[in-house]
Amino acid sequence: IVINATVSSGQNIRRRGQDLTKGTLALARGTRIRPQEMGLLASTGINRVPVLAKLKVAILTTGDELVDPGQPLAPGQIYNTNRYTLKALLQQSGCRITLAETLKDDRETTRQTLEQAAQHADLILTSGGVSVGEEDHVRQVLEQHGSLDIWRLAMKPGKPLAFGSLHGTPVRGLPGNPAAALVTFLVIALPWIRRCQGESGDARPRGER
């Protein structure tokens, strides 16, 4: 065997502590645990870490005109896209869905369902019912039985957006228009959700990494 290259002491040998020395911070509080973080924890011999419980979210879509996909449409009806969009976005964000219902345009039904959701959820997310129409009951219920802190923002799409609470449970009212609901969730609701989940750093929307 002939070795032509120069060989130095310790070459191609990984010393103990080379990756992380004693006292080095491996993962900061607020870090999302992805597969690579799981591998890092395993490499240090750690099999358990304290985490926050998944945020429990109730999704309430409003409108007599909404029909679930797969059902025939009658005149004046549309398919309920927001329920499925919001459900997927929330699950992707690490939330747990506790309720997903479509509310008819009835104030008492809206009030009862909102109060039921407030008892079991950490967050109520609605779409529709927060504008100025006669059948926009979500805003009216918040004003009469809870609190409405913000109503309407100077943004397009997404102007009819509500921030409030009912019996101590936060309520985020998104517009009924599917494009506006998507934009306001990503720009307004998602950063707030990430903060509630303990994420540190920039909580604004970002692509998957």
NORCOR-V753866 format. One record per helix or strand of 2 or more residues. SS is the DSSP state (a for helix, b for strand). FROM is the first residue (numbers start at 1). TO is the last residue. Records with the same first field share a line. If there is no record, write none. Layout:
SS: FROM-TO, FROM-TO
This chain:
a: 35-43, 82-92, 107-120, 137-145, 178-196
b: 56-62, 66-67, 78-79, 96-103, 123-127, 147-151, 162-166, 169-174
